[in-house]
């Protein structure tokens, strides 16, 4: 049982003090004797990482706590009357007082003292609790006062949202327990704390060879033996990589590691070990960019941390990174940013994407071609060219070469431009059409979009393949009269084009 304090009727006129704790105070006892009751207060709940302490009056009379002190050890003592408080420091029987007290640590021992005459004197100690480890600075004082047992402590998980709470009876560590339901200022509630052990990928400089990890759980995680893997033969243990940050990652901490992955397409997995990179039980986080189908995509899909076929669109700039928004398991939860923030919360600044694609072609009847701006900035197409092959090219902005049907050559994001060649015919049975930023038709640096139908081997197919916007030998099958071929909006191969029996030139396919 907690010992009740019977307040002496004698006026205290002198104190003994330790050299490191004495501050010269000569305050009288704040709670003079009362013949009708017992004065007693106890530590009742401690938010050991958030910095709050709850005191409860379990006696029969009011206790003035303004002159009481809290102390973790030498130099840490604070007078309760000087602290921010929730409640009345003149604490009535059965009432609670919550005070702010700085103690952001997963190990410690706090003493509640009646005054500051001597923090090493057991007679001045009213109560004590110790958590995380034994041997805190005031443990021996509490043991001498009969308020604690040597070496005992309350086990804690180090979760900021949790507190340790007193069960109301006794002076042992077993009379305290960690709870996942803080109830500061009210009767204690005991629930099993929820442990979330989680480290995720949060930013990837896919051409800059840098990866950031983040602990989004509520307990520390040692990632020394975690692995990163792009695919067979690419796995690396994190502790073997150059890094910035702590390998034993506390909740909310970042770790940046150097990892070689110079590619605008890929998929990286974070694994808890190297027992099996094809085992969904071992993967913890995943992101894929540039294209689907990376070697570990299927593992991530099986683990429920990615969606098959999804990937983060990137422009292929070495100064950019892809960053996670903190929620979800799909490509839409990631985006490319021009503001890299390794070691800090992500900042999203979308890169400027200048992109126009061939979106639909009706080549059998009206010879209509549709372009679509799928970028995020307006593009002036007046100087762009279209080319079917040698001698079959025209400038979009030249009204002697091109007949505009709908839209503007100054094409805004999300808009369509529909036109037809004014002087040449679009090939009917088989053909290939390239969109160029200038009239360098043999240059992969100039071509922007390409489609081939009826057969492979168009004169500009090799240029498009070299530019990475078409698959060698790929073509869209010949369509029936009245149909068109239309782009599905994803990818850069013939598989991304389909026959459309109801052409939708000038609007979404």
Order of alpha helices (4+ residues) and beta strands (2+ residues): beta-beta-beta-beta-beta-beta-beta-beta-beta-beta-alpha-beta-beta-beta-beta-beta-beta-beta-beta-beta-beta-beta-beta-alpha-beta-beta-beta-beta-beta-beta-beta-beta-beta-beta-beta-beta-alpha-beta-beta
